[in-house]
Amino acid sequence: MDRGDLPRFFTILEQLLAEKPLAIETVVAIEKMLRQAGLTNEADILSRNLPRPFAFQNQPIILVLFYASIGEVDWLLPVLCKLKEIHPEFAIVALIHPIIQQKLVEASFHFARLQSVAHVLPCSETNPLARIDTNNIVLFLRSDDPDVALHRELRNQIHSNIEVVFPSGTAIITRRTDDLAEIARYYANSSTDTQIGYQSLRKAHQLWLTTSPELEPMALQFSTPDRIVHAGCTRYDPWWIDESLHDPALTNSREMIFSNSASRRILLITRGPHRLYHKTEDYQFVMRQLADLIATLPDTVTIIKPHPRQDQAELEHWFDAVPKNKWMMSHLSLTQLASLTDGVISMFSSGVMDALAVGVPVVEYYRYPQDGQVLEFRQLADGRRGSIYEALGLVANAGDIETLSKIVSGWNRTTHQIPEAVMANYRLVTGIPEGSAERTARILSDKIISKALPTK
């Protein structure tokens, strides 16, 4: 479609509207088509002026906001699936940031499952709730990131006492033994906007979902014990992992084909340079060594999973000299990718738990800065600086490339053995993931939804 087609297009549209109101999904599809054709101004005009009857007029609505990272979808999607089973008559409406939606399309399993249970709407437009009868909203789910203007805008349009905070991912920031005063000082040094955002979040929510009492100190900064719920890490619910590993799209994927092309398969989880998390010189040092290792390991292929906010073109440049049949990039989920391999090399990442969730050995390879500016970087018992994941006994940092090479050379398809002590630590921090998705859904149904539903 181009601008020359618009007069006839709008004539047809007027005829359709004269017969009956357009469904909300049709309105979204029309706007998307206009934007894809480069007709952004026309799409904006349509969005503002097209008559929009309330969608889901006779349905209770569960409203979800996915705004900051794809990790939010990873954590909450299993719960949404269970909520839909418990309340099939409800409409789940997911407002999603365009960048997250783009990442989701690449993670095909998650995108397909989200579309199967929820109506996905863009949150980038003005007044995203204009299409919804807000009186029908019985639950508002949002992540534990600080409030931004959109959170406050949504909150002003819906009932009070229905807001629930869920984790923005599986990253571990604090542990039970941490000093609460020290954590408070850490957040007190954050930006003014961040502090204001957390202040309004602290007042507004009814429940704060987290995985395990072992990780509670962060939640205590912004919530109170009576509102904190430990329901387990839903992303690692065995039911959900089984669903993702038996996804037909994975079975027929290029990742599956690639992983079967050599006798040893490795997953590399990367993280780009960052002024606090990964200094440029440390990043470059680690990448040079990893590229050399991948190039020289015999009969070995490596799948590379970039951090969601990493520059993929820059990352690929490090492997220019490595034969193309020895590596590939992928954006499938970490549990799916780990399941295709014999071992995982991880930079600083919660991906170490994804490997453990599917029973695959994992090792860190990373240079940690010696300053204390990152809460998740810890002073270890032997005096080294390391990750909170190593401090919790979930993984060890190889330390040097010779040690890493020796570890990796011992991986093969028959040696997926993880020490029981490591798995015990995994179960401790993931808070009994078995049944956690349904457990969380029922908590939300009993504590929030049942009170928000109109009495008959």
N, C-alpha and C positions, 0 to 999 in steps of 0.2 A: 504494500500500500504506500502511495505517496500523496502529497497534498492535492493532486488533481482528482484523486478518488474520494476525497472527503465529502463533497456535496451529496453524492449518491449514498455514501455510507451513512451520513446523518439522516437522510430521508428514510432509509430502511430502519434505522434505529428508532426514529419517531413512530413509524408504523408498528414496530414491536411494542413500544411503550404504550401505545394506544390500546393494544389488545390486553396486555397484563404487565405488572411490574417485573423487571428483570431480577433474576436470582443474584445473590451477592457474588457467587462464583463467576457469573457471566460478566458482571461489571468489572471485576478484577481482570478477567481474561481480555476484555476490550481495552482496558487501560494498558495492560502489558503489551498487547499487539501494537498499540500506537507508539509506545516508548521504544519497542524494538525496531520500529520503522523510522526512528529518529524524530518522531512528531511529539516531542516532549511538551511543548506549549499546548498543543491540542489535547493531550492526555490530561494535563493539569486543568484545563477548562472543563473537560468532561467530568473529572473527579469532583470539581466544585459544583457543577450545575445539573448533573444527571439526577433525576428524582430517585431517591433511595428509600424505599420503605424499610422498616426495621427488619433485619434478618433474624431468623430463629425466634419468631414472635412468641411461640408457645413452648419454648424449650428453656430449661435452666442452662446457664452457660458457665463453663469453666474457662477463665481467661488466663492465658500464659503469655509472658513477655520473655522472648529470647533476644537479648540486646548486645551483650558484650563478647561472648565467645561461644564456639561450637561445643565446648565442654559443658555448657548449660544443657544443651539438647542431650548429650551423652548421659548425663546424670538423671534427667527428669523423664525422658521418653519411656523407659520401662514403667514408670508410675502412671503416665498418661494411658498407656495400653491397659493397665489393670483398672484404672478409673473408668475407662470406657466399658470394660467388662462388667463392672459393678453397676454403672449407671448408663446403660446403652441408649437411654432416651435423652441424655444430655448432649449438648453441643460443646465441643472443645474448640476454642478459638485461639490460635497461636499467632501472636503478633511477632514478626521476626525481622531483624535487621537485614538489609540486603546482602551485606558481606557474609553474614552467617548462612543465609540461604544459598549463596554461591558455593560456600564450602560444603554445605549439606548435599548439594547435587553431586559433588565428587564422592561423598561418602554414601553410596547408593542405598545401602541397607537402611540407614537411619532416615534418609529422605523418604523412601517408600513407606516405612512404618509410620512416620509422622503424618504423611498425607493420608494414610489409611484410618487414622483416628481423629485427625484435627482438620479444621478449616484454616489454612495458612494465609495470613494477610500481611501486607507490608506495613511496617511501623514507621516508615520514613515520611509518610504524608502528614499533612496537617489534620489534627483531630482524627486519629485512626479508629476511634469508637463511634464515629458518626453513623456507621452502618449497623450498629448493635443497640438493642434496647438494654441499656445498662441496668435497668431494674431487675433483669433476669440473671445477672451475674451473681453466682453463689460462692465462687472461689477465685481468688486472684493469686497466681503463682509468679514470683519473680526471684531473680538470683540474689546472692549475698554481696554483690558489688554495691558501692555507694549510690544513693539516689542521683539521678540527673533530672533535667527538666521534664522528660517524658514520664518518669515515674510519678512525679507530682501531678502532672496533667491527668494521668489515668486515675490516680487516687482521688482526685477531686470530682470524678464523674461516677464513681462506684460506691456501693455501700461500705461503711466502715466494718471492722471486725471480720474481714474475710481475706486479709492479706497474709500470705505464707511465704517465707524465705526458704529457698533451697540452695544447695551448694553450686557454685559456678563451674565446678569440675571436681576432679579427684585430687587436686594438689593439696598436700599437707603443709600447713603453715606453722601450726603450734602443736604441742603435745602436753599431756597431763602434768608433767613435772615442771613446765615453764613457769616463771615468775610473772604473775598477772600484772604487777606494777611495771615491770620491764616492757611487757607487751603494750600496755597503755601508753608508755612513753614513746614507743615506736610509732604507734598510730598518731600520737599527738604531734609528731614531726612531719606528718603528711600534709599535703596542700590544703589550703583553706576550703576549696571546693569539695575535696574529699571528706574533710571533717564535717562540713555542713551536710553533705550527702548521707553520711553515716548517722548524724544526729536525727534527721527526719526519718530514716529507716528504723532507727531504734524505737521511735515513738509509735510507728504505724503498724508494725507486724503483730500478728496474733500467735504465730508459731514460727520457730526457727529450726529447720530440719538440718541435722548433721548425721554423720555416720556412726561414730563411736565416742564413748566418754573419754577415750584416750586423746581425742582431738578437740576437746571442749573449750580450752582457753580462748581461742579466737571468738567463738560464739558468745562467750561471756563478756567480751568487750562491747557487744552491740545488742545483747539480749539479756534475759534474766532466766534463772534456773527453771522457773515454772513454765516458761515458754519454749524451752529447748527440748527437742525430741530426737533421740538417738534411734534411728530406724534401720541402720545398716547401709552399706554402699550399694545402691540399686544397680549401678552400672556393672557390678560383678555378681549379680544374682545369677546362679547357675542356669536358671530357666532362660534368662536373657542371653547369656553367652551361648547357650545351645542354639537359640534362635538365630543368632548372628553367624555362627559357624556353619549352620546348615542352610544358609541363604543361597538359593540357586545362583544368584549373581556372583557369589564368591566361588562356587564350584566351577563356574565357566569363565572365571576372570583371567585376565592376562597375568595377574600376580600368581595365581595357582599354576598356570602353565610355566611361568618363569621359575618358580620355586622347585619345580620338578626337573629342571634342566641340569642340575648338578647334585653331587652327593652330599654337599654341606650347604645349608641355607642360613643366612644371617639377616636379622633386622637391625638397622641402624637408626636410632632416634636422635635427631639433631636439634640444635638450638642455635640461632644466629647470634651475632655480636650484640651486646647491650651494655650500656654504660655502668649498670650495677651488676647484672647477672653474668655477663661474659665479656670481659675486656677484649678489644679487637686483637691484640697481640696473642692472648691466650686462645682465642677462637681460631686464629690462623695457624698457630702451632698444632692444635689438636686436629684440625682439618687436614693439614699436610700429612700428619702421621697416619690418620685413618685412610686417606686416599691411597697412600703407599701400601698399607696393609691389605686393603681390598684388592688392589691390583696384583698382589703377589701371592695371596692364598690360593693354593691349587684346588681345582675342581670345586670352587666355592662361588656362590652367587649372593649378592647383597641387595635387599630391598631397603630403600631409604625413605623414612617418614619424616618430612620436615615439620618443624613447629608451625602451628597455624598462621603465625604472623611473620614467618621467616621469608626472606626474599629467595624464591626458588631458583630464579635465573642465576643469582650469585652462588647459590649452593651447587648447582649443576656444574658451574665453571671449575670447581675443585676436582671434578672427575673427568675433565677433558682428556687426560692422558690415560685413563683407565678404559680397557676394552669395553665396548657397549654391551657385550653379552655377559658381563660380570656384574652389572648393577642396573637398577631401575628406581624411579621415584614412584611413590604411591600415596594416595590420600584416603585409602580405606581405613577403617577403625583399627586402633592399635591391637585390640584383642584378635581381630581377624588376621592381621598381618603376623602377629607373634605366633599364632597357631600354625602358620605355614613354614615356620623356621625351626632351627635346632638351637638357637640361642639369640639373645638380644644384647647389643651394645647400646647403652643409653648415655647420652649427655645428661645434664641435670634435668630430670623430668619425672612426673608421676607415672610415666609409662612403665617404670619398673614394676608397678603393681599390675598393669595389664599383662605383662609377661607372666608374673606369678599366678594370675587368675586363670591362665590356660596351661599352667604347669611347665613353663619353658624357662630355663636358666637365664639369668640376666647379670650383666656386669656394667658398672659405670666406667666411663672414661671422660675425664673433665678436669680442668684446672680451676680450682676455686680461689677467688680473691681472698686476701688475708684480712681485709677490713670487715667490719661488722655491720654493713649497711643493709644486708638482706636477711630478713628474719628466718628464712628457710635454710640459710647456711649456718652450720654449727661447728663449734670447737669439739673435736672428737676426743675420746679417752686417751689416745696415743699422741695428742698434741696437734694432729693434722687438722686442717680446715676441710670440711666435707658437707654433704647434704643432710637434711633432716631424715632422708630415707635411709642413709647409712647409719645415722644415729639411732634410728628405730630398729636396726638389725634386719632391714629388708634387702640390702644390696651392699656390695663393697666396691670401692673405686680401685681399678687395676693399678693406677699410679704411674706406670710407665708402659711404653709400647711393647717392650719385651715380655712383660708379664701378661699384657692383654693378648699378645700373639699366642702365648702358651695356653691361655685359657680357651681361646677360640679354637685352637687346633685340637682341643680335646672334645669339642662338640660334634655330635653326629646324631643320626636319627634314632639311635637306641639308648642314648644316655641322658634322657630328660629326668635327671635326678636332682631334686632341690632339697637341701637339708631341712629336716623337720622343724628345727628351731626357727628357720626363716619363715616357713609356712605358718608356724604358731604366731609369729609377729604379724604376718599378713592378716590372719584371722582377727587378731587383736585390733588392728587399726581400721579394718573394713567393717567391723561391728556385726558379725554374723550376716554375711550377704545373702545366705539362703533364705528365700521367701521375702526378701526386703522390699521388693517392688509392690507386692500385694499388701504387705504389712503397712507400708507408707500410704498406699491408696486408702486403706481402711481407716487409718488414723485421720486422714484428711476428710473422709466421708463422715466419720463420727464426730469429730471435734469442730469442724467448720461448716461443711455442707449441710448437715442435718439441722443446724441452728439457723442457717441462712435461708433455707427453703420456706416459702410461705406456708402458714398453717392452713389446713383444709377445714 
